Amino acid sequence: MAYIENGQQFCPNDFDGLVIGLAANIGDHNSGEHRHDKDQLLFSHHGCMVITLEDVKCVLPPMRAAWIPAGMLHNAQMTNVTHYRSLYFDSSLQPQLSREMKIIDINPLMAILLERMSMWPFDKPNNEQLNSVNLLIEELNFATESHLNLPLPRDVRLAKWLEGINCPDFIAPTLADLSLLVGASQKTITRIFNKETAMPYQSWRQQWRLLAAIELLSQQQRISDVSYRLGFANDSAFISFFRQKTGFTPLNFMLEFKS
């Protein structure tokens, strides 16, 4: 079987095959910065993952998948992740697959394929994999992208503040407060964000709030606590914001993905 226990060592390069599947219960884990020689597709049924690249942060809620092309330096932080699934694709398949990192929605057919392929033996012959692999590639190439990413500016004036972006107490303040925090004018900060993230700071802050809300709700934190933590005027304002961005109310989101 392709199931491993938490803490057990695994290296996809140790195995041949069109797709090498992995299933595990992870819990809380920080992978540290690393890269793979193979393309990777990963998701979990429960819990939340935060994937950080050099210039972008992505949040992976339950039942979404992250596509990470080979050679891309990244770090994955996991919170209460169970039923973790990961697939590693042979380099011969790369011409058929995206070379950009993205978060995608999983439809019912993809969910079945991912579950089956993550559990098949490491030594499963390629000819027995081929039909499933081709079908999954077709689904991946037509999958809807979930824009759960946050571009990160690289300007040195923001570097110290952004060092803690994955820490529990990180906050994205108002533009006026950020100006005081980093010692740059509001006009300068706006110019930096427009240039380096292609969005004004106010829009960047709203995207940060969305990703942070998903992380906190995936941890089953109370809606009122999340609303307060993210600086909304009241719970109703937070509920309206979350529903507008995701199509779910926070309560429905928590019920949908409750472990």
C-alpha positions as CSV (number, residue, x, y, z in Angstrom):
1,M,0.0,0.0,0.0
2,A,1.0,3.6,-0.5
3,Y,0.0,4.7,3.1
4,I,2.7,5.8,5.4
5,E,2.6,6.7,9.1
6,N,3.3,10.2,10.4
7,G,7.1,10.7,10.6
8,Q,7.9,7.9,8.3
9,Q,10.5,8.9,5.6
10,F,9.4,9.0,2.0
11,C,11.2,10.1,-1.2
12,P,9.2,10.0,-4.5
13,N,12.5,9.7,-6.4
14,D,13.1,6.3,-4.9
15,F,10.2,4.9,-7.1
16,D,9.6,4.6,-10.8
17,G,6.2,4.9,-12.3
18,L,4.0,7.4,-14.2
19,V,2.4,8.5,-10.9
20,I,3.6,7.7,-7.4
21,G,0.8,8.1,-4.8
22,L,1.1,8.8,-1.1
23,A,-1.5,8.7,1.6
24,A,-0.9,9.7,5.3
25,N,-2.3,11.4,8.3
26,I,-0.1,14.3,9.0
27,G,-1.5,16.4,11.9
28,D,0.5,19.6,12.4
29,H,3.7,19.8,10.3
30,N,6.1,22.3,8.7
31,S,7.9,20.9,5.7
32,G,10.6,23.6,5.5
33,E,11.7,25.0,2.2
34,H,12.2,22.2,-0.4
35,R,11.7,21.3,-4.0
36,H,10.8,18.1,-5.9
37,D,12.2,16.6,-9.1
38,K,8.6,15.6,-10.0
39,D,5.4,17.6,-10.4
40,Q,3.3,17.2,-7.3
41,L,-0.5,17.4,-6.7
42,L,-1.6,17.4,-3.0
43,F,-4.8,17.8,-1.0
44,S,-6.4,16.7,2.2
45,H,-9.9,15.8,3.3
46,H,-9.6,17.8,6.6
47,G,-7.4,20.5,7.9
48,C,-5.7,23.4,6.2
49,M,-2.4,23.8,4.4
50,V,-0.5,27.0,3.8
51,I,2.0,26.9,0.9
52,T,4.5,29.6,0.6
53,L,6.7,30.3,-2.4
54,E,9.2,33.1,-2.9
55,D,6.7,35.6,-4.0
56,V,3.3,34.2,-3.2
57,K,1.4,32.6,-0.3
58,C,-1.4,30.1,-1.0
59,V,-4.0,28.7,1.3
60,L,-5.3,25.1,0.6
61,P,-8.5,24.4,2.4
62,P,-10.0,20.9,2.5
63,M,-11.0,19.3,-0.8
64,R,-9.0,21.8,-2.9
65,A,-5.8,20.6,-4.6
66,A,-2.4,22.3,-5.0
67,W,-0.5,21.8,-8.2
68,I,3.3,22.4,-7.7
69,P,5.5,21.9,-10.7
70,A,8.8,20.2,-10.5
71,G,11.8,22.4,-9.3
72,M,9.6,25.0,-7.5
73,L,11.0,26.0,-4.1
74,H,8.1,25.9,-1.6
75,N,7.2,25.4,2.1
76,A,4.1,23.7,3.3
77,Q,2.7,24.3,6.8
78,M,-0.2,22.0,7.8
79,T,-2.7,22.4,10.6
80,N,-4.7,19.3,11.8
81,V,-4.3,17.7,8.4
82,T,-5.8,14.3,8.0
83,H,-6.4,12.0,5.0
84,Y,-3.5,13.8,3.3
85,R,-3.0,12.7,-0.3
86,S,-0.1,13.5,-2.7
87,L,0.7,12.4,-6.2
88,Y,4.1,12.7,-7.9
89,F,4.2,12.7,-11.7
90,D,7.0,11.3,-13.9
91,S,9.0,13.9,-15.9
92,S,7.8,12.3,-19.1
93,L,4.3,13.7,-18.4
94,Q,5.5,17.3,-18.0
95,P,4.6,18.4,-21.6
96,Q,1.0,17.6,-20.8
97,L,0.8,19.5,-17.5
98,S,0.9,23.1,-16.3
99,R,4.2,24.7,-15.4
100,E,2.6,27.1,-13.0
101,M,1.7,26.6,-9.4
102,K,-2.1,26.9,-8.7
103,I,-4.9,25.9,-6.4
104,I,-7.8,24.1,-8.1
105,D,-11.3,22.9,-7.3
106,I,-11.8,19.1,-7.1
107,N,-14.8,17.7,-8.9
108,P,-16.3,14.3,-7.9
109,L,-14.4,12.4,-10.6
110,M,-11.1,13.9,-9.6
111,A,-11.7,13.1,-6.0
112,I,-12.2,9.4,-6.9
113,L,-9.1,9.3,-9.1
114,L,-7.0,11.0,-6.4
115,E,-8.1,8.6,-3.7
116,R,-7.5,5.6,-5.9
117,M,-4.1,6.7,-7.2
118,S,-2.8,7.9,-3.8
119,M,-3.5,4.4,-2.4
120,W,-2.2,2.2,-5.2
121,P,1.1,0.2,-4.7
122,F,4.4,2.0,-5.3
123,D,5.3,-0.7,-7.8
124,K,2.1,-0.6,-9.8
125,P,3.1,-1.3,-13.5
126,N,2.8,1.7,-15.9
127,N,0.5,-0.1,-18.3
128,E,-2.0,-0.5,-15.4
129,Q,-1.7,3.2,-14.5
130,L,-2.1,4.6,-18.0
131,N,-5.9,4.9,-18.3
132,S,-6.3,6.6,-14.8
133,V,-3.3,8.9,-15.4
134,N,-4.6,10.1,-18.8
135,L,-8.1,10.7,-17.3
136,L,-6.7,12.7,-14.4
137,I,-4.5,14.8,-16.7
138,E,-7.5,15.6,-18.7
139,E,-9.4,16.7,-15.6
140,L,-6.5,18.7,-14.3
141,N,-6.2,20.7,-17.5
142,F,-9.8,21.7,-17.4
143,A,-10.0,22.2,-13.6
144,T,-11.3,25.5,-12.3
145,E,-8.7,27.5,-10.5
146,S,-9.4,28.8,-7.0
147,H,-7.7,32.1,-6.5
148,L,-6.6,31.5,-3.0
149,N,-3.2,33.1,-3.4
150,L,-1.6,36.2,-2.1
151,P,1.3,37.8,-4.0
152,L,4.1,39.0,-1.7
153,P,6.0,42.3,-2.4
154,R,9.8,42.0,-2.2
155,D,10.6,45.6,-1.3
156,V,13.1,45.8,1.6
157,R,11.0,48.3,3.5
158,L,8.3,45.7,4.0
159,A,10.6,42.7,4.5
160,K,10.6,42.7,8.4
161,W,6.9,43.1,8.6
162,L,6.3,40.2,6.1
163,E,8.7,37.9,7.8
164,G,5.9,36.9,10.1
165,I,3.2,36.4,7.6
166,N,2.7,32.7,8.5
167,C,2.8,33.4,12.2
168,P,-0.6,33.2,14.1
169,D,-0.3,36.7,15.4
170,F,0.4,38.4,12.0
171,I,-1.9,41.1,11.0
172,A,-2.4,43.2,7.9
173,P,-3.4,46.6,9.3
174,T,-5.0,49.6,7.6
175,L,-2.9,51.5,5.1
176,A,-2.5,54.3,7.6
177,D,-1.3,51.9,10.3
178,L,1.1,50.1,8.0
179,S,2.6,53.5,7.0
180,L,3.5,54.1,10.6
181,L,4.7,50.5,11.2
182,V,7.2,50.4,8.3
183,G,8.1,54.1,8.2
184,A,7.0,54.8,4.6
185,S,4.3,57.1,3.3
186,Q,0.9,55.8,2.3
187,K,1.7,56.9,-1.3
188,T,4.9,55.0,-1.3
189,I,3.3,51.8,0.1
190,T,0.5,52.1,-2.5
191,R,3.1,52.4,-5.3
192,I,5.0,49.4,-4.0
193,F,2.0,47.2,-3.9
194,N,0.7,48.3,-7.3
195,K,4.1,47.6,-8.8
196,E,5.0,44.3,-7.1
197,T,1.6,42.6,-6.5
198,A,-0.5,44.2,-9.3
199,M,-3.1,45.4,-6.7
200,P,-3.4,48.3,-4.4
201,Y,-2.8,47.7,-0.7
202,Q,-6.5,47.8,0.2
203,S,-7.2,45.0,-2.2
204,W,-4.2,43.0,-1.0
205,R,-5.4,43.4,2.6
206,Q,-8.8,42.1,1.7
207,Q,-7.3,39.0,0.0
208,W,-5.1,38.5,3.1
209,R,-8.3,38.6,5.2
210,L,-9.9,36.0,3.0
211,L,-7.0,33.6,3.3
212,A,-6.7,34.2,7.0
213,A,-10.4,33.6,7.5
214,I,-10.2,30.2,5.7
215,E,-7.2,29.2,7.8
216,L,-9.0,30.1,11.1
217,L,-12.4,28.6,10.1
218,S,-10.6,25.4,9.1
219,Q,-9.4,25.2,12.6
220,Q,-13.0,25.5,13.8
221,Q,-12.5,28.8,15.5
222,R,-15.7,30.7,16.4
223,I,-17.0,33.1,13.8
224,S,-17.1,36.0,16.3
225,D,-13.4,35.3,17.2
226,V,-12.4,35.3,13.5
227,S,-14.3,38.5,12.8
228,Y,-12.6,40.2,15.7
229,R,-9.2,38.8,14.9
230,L,-9.4,40.1,11.3
231,G,-10.6,43.6,12.3
232,F,-14.2,43.6,11.0
233,A,-16.6,46.1,12.5
234,N,-19.0,43.3,13.5
235,D,-19.9,39.7,12.8
236,S,-22.4,40.7,10.1
237,A,-19.8,42.5,8.1
238,F,-17.5,39.5,8.2
239,I,-20.2,37.1,7.2
240,S,-21.2,39.3,4.3
241,F,-17.5,39.6,3.2
242,F,-16.9,35.9,3.4
243,R,-20.1,35.0,1.5
244,Q,-19.3,37.5,-1.3
245,K,-15.8,36.1,-1.7
246,T,-16.5,32.3,-1.4
247,G,-20.2,31.7,-2.0
248,F,-20.4,30.2,1.5
249,T,-21.3,31.7,4.8
250,P,-18.6,31.1,7.4
251,L,-20.9,28.6,9.2
252,N,-21.6,26.6,6.1
253,F,-17.9,26.6,5.3
254,M,-17.2,25.1,8.8
255,L,-20.0,22.5,8.5
256,E,-18.8,21.5,4.9
257,F,-15.3,20.9,6.0
258,K,-15.7,19.9,9.6
259,S,-13.6,16.9,10.5
